[in-house]
Amino acid sequence: MGKGRWGLVAVLVAGVVAGCGDGGGDARPSLSTASPNGPTGTATGKAVTLAVAGVVATGVEVPWGLAFLPDSSALVTERDSGRIKRVTGAGIVTEVGTVAGVDASSEGGLLGIAVDPGYPKRPYIYVYYSSGDDNRIARLTYSNGGISEPTVILEGIPQAAIHNGGRLRFGPDGFLYAGTGDGADRPNSQDDDSLGGKILRITTDGKAAPGNPDGRLWISKGHRNVQGLAFGGSQLYAAEFGQDTWDELNAITPGANYGWPAAEGVSNLDGMVDPIAQWPTKDASPSGIAFAQGHIFMASLRGERLWAIPVADGKRTGDPVAFFTGKYGRLRTVEAARDGSLWLTTSNTDGRGDAKPGDDRILRVTVTQ
């Protein structure tokens, strides 16, 4: 059964149905055996080449979320310190403030960040963070180079030392999407009353967005730990940590069940949607993803590489290809900049990496076809 797509309107697109299988008839996702550092191509479609053009900034401590402002500078969250920093393309780094109430842990702390689509007329940014009791989403005013007026718009997302999810992304429909984790409690992912192991779709006031299945706060369930969200047109993609065997890239259909904990990777279970690509956990451990030039780019922590996955309309159109394997260490977040490049962050100061002088850093990556 073919996968539907999340539309640009505030209601479910007519005819959208929960998909099954691996994306509408493509062969089962296979592992890339391509050269780890490129340049390489894809099985079908145009070849893509990535190159690190330079270092945007150094000395950022455990960067996690990154969101661009209209002036092409970016706001970056530091997981452990709870600070937000502004980084310009010229490498100027300034602190804009600290989010109160952040309780950092092995995988928790100040995580995702998103800029209101109406900025600066609506001078708001949104952050996802771990408190001592739960994970929360808050709205902050960002103006005159500082943050103020913090307002928690959603709380009660399961929190633990691990599996906190945390990525935020505004969709083309104007609503805020959030990837959550199971909070180290597997049944959360299948519990319709839990916000754990879900992809949320909410208004900027933290309410269920119009058109969500059954009026819930979430649009998909059965996730283990979603740390990557990206839109290719109206299609939402999500990267997910597996446990011991398979990490996943999923094409998201509203109302669908992605299988965890019954399924990890392609499992062909009735009523559950398989990923469109999968990797052994040693080759990925995926966090942030971005869409550009017909590809999902996926930053990998344990895998220490940037994957390029050709996609179209919720299907994988060629083999994933890895770049920069082992060269820059753990890679956490990738975002598409306004000039067509990618900004890519390392995560070597997070307690699990091998920090080098200058870490953590933000790299500028060029993409050519």
JOLIN-V240777 format. One record per residue. N is the residue number from 1. RES is the residue in one small letter. BURIAL is + if it has 9 or more other ideal C-beta (glycine too) atoms within 8 Angstrom, else -. Layout:
n,res,burial
N,RES,BURIAL
N,RES,BURIAL
This chain:
n,res,burial
1,m,-
2,g,-
3,k,+
4,g,+
5,r,+
6,w,+
7,g,+
8,l,-
9,v,-
10,a,-
11,v,-
12,l,-
13,v,+
14,a,-
15,g,-
16,v,+
17,v,-
18,a,+
19,g,+
20,c,+
21,g,+
22,d,+
23,g,+
24,g,+
25,g,-
26,d,+
27,a,-
28,r,-
29,p,+
30,s,-
31,l,-
32,s,+
33,t,-
34,a,+
35,s,-
36,p,-
37,n,-
38,g,+
39,p,-
40,t,-
41,g,-
42,t,+
43,a,-
44,t,-
45,g,-
46,k,-
47,a,-
48,v,+
49,t,+
50,l,+
51,a,-
52,v,+
53,a,-
54,g,-
55,v,+
56,v,+
57,a,+
58,t,+
59,g,+
60,v,+
61,e,+
62,v,+
63,p,+
64,w,+
65,g,+
66,l,+
67,a,+
68,f,+
69,l,+
70,p,-
71,d,-
72,s,+
73,s,+
74,a,+
75,l,+
76,v,+
77,t,+
78,e,+
79,r,+
80,d,+
81,s,+
82,g,+
83,r,+
84,i,+
85,k,+
86,r,+
87,v,+
88,t,+
89,g,-
90,a,-
91,g,+
92,i,-
93,v,+
94,t,-
95,e,+
96,v,+
97,g,+
98,t,+
99,v,+
100,a,-
101,g,-
102,v,+
103,d,+
104,a,+
105,s,+
106,s,-
107,e,-
108,g,+
109,g,+
110,l,+
111,l,+
112,g,+
113,i,+
114,a,+
115,v,+
116,d,+
117,p,-
118,g,-
119,y,+
120,p,-
121,k,-
122,r,+
123,p,+
124,y,+
125,i,+
126,y,+
127,v,+
128,y,+
129,y,+
130,s,+
131,s,+
132,g,-
133,d,-
134,d,+
135,n,+
136,r,+
137,i,+
138,a,+
139,r,+
140,l,+
141,t,+
142,y,+
143,s,-
144,n,-
145,g,-
146,g,-
147,i,+
148,s,-
149,e,-
150,p,+
151,t,-
152,v,+
153,i,+
154,l,+
155,e,-
156,g,-
157,i,+
158,p,+
159,q,+
160,a,+
161,a,-
162,i,+
163,h,+
164,n,+
165,g,+
166,g,+
167,r,+
168,l,+
169,r,+
170,f,+
171,g,+
172,p,-
173,d,+
174,g,-
175,f,+
176,l,+
177,y,+
178,a,+
179,g,+
180,t,+
181,g,+
182,d,+
183,g,+
184,a,-
185,d,+
186,r,-
187,p,-
188,n,+
189,s,+
190,q,+
191,d,-
192,d,-
193,d,-
194,s,+
195,l,+
196,g,+
197,g,+
198,k,+
199,i,+
200,l,+
201,r,+
202,i,+
203,t,+
204,t,+
205,d,-
206,g,+
207,k,-
208,a,+
209,a,+
210,p,-
211,g,-
212,n,+
213,p,-
214,d,-
215,g,-
216,r,+
217,l,+
218,w,+
219,i,+
220,s,+
221,k,+
222,g,+
223,h,+
224,r,+
225,n,+
226,v,+
227,q,+
228,g,+
229,l,+
230,a,+
231,f,+
232,g,+
233,g,-
234,s,+
235,q,+
236,l,+
237,y,+
238,a,+
239,a,+
240,e,+
241,f,+
242,g,+
243,q,-
244,d,-
245,t,-
246,w,+
247,d,+
248,e,+
249,l,+
250,n,+
251,a,+
252,i,+
253,t,+
254,p,+
255,g,-
256,a,+
257,n,+
258,y,+
259,g,+
260,w,+
261,p,+
262,a,-
263,a,+
264,e,+
265,g,+
266,v,+
267,s,+
268,n,-
269,l,-
270,d,-
271,g,-
272,m,+
273,v,+
274,d,+
275,p,+
276,i,+
277,a,+
278,q,+
279,w,+
280,p,+
281,t,+
282,k,-
283,d,+
284,a,+
285,s,+
286,p,+
287,s,+
288,g,+
289,i,+
290,a,+
291,f,+
292,a,+
293,q,-
294,g,+
295,h,+
296,i,+
297,f,+
298,m,+
299,a,+
300,s,+
301,l,+
302,r,+
303,g,+
304,e,+
305,r,+
306,l,+
307,w,+
308,a,+
309,i,+
310,p,+
311,v,+
312,a,-
313,d,-
314,g,+
315,k,+
316,r,+
317,t,+
318,g,-
319,d,+
320,p,+
321,v,+
322,a,+
323,f,+
324,f,+
325,t,+
326,g,-
327,k,-
328,y,+
329,g,+
330,r,+
331,l,+
332,r,+
333,t,+
334,v,+
335,e,+
336,a,+
337,a,+
338,r,-
339,d,-
340,g,-
341,s,+
342,l,+
343,w,+
344,l,+
345,t,+
346,t,+
347,s,+
348,n,+
349,t,+
350,d,+
351,g,-
352,r,-
353,g,+
354,d,-
355,a,-
356,k,-
357,p,-
358,g,-
359,d,+
360,d,+
361,r,+
362,i,+
363,l,+
364,r,+
365,v,+
366,t,+
367,v,+
368,t,-
369,q,-
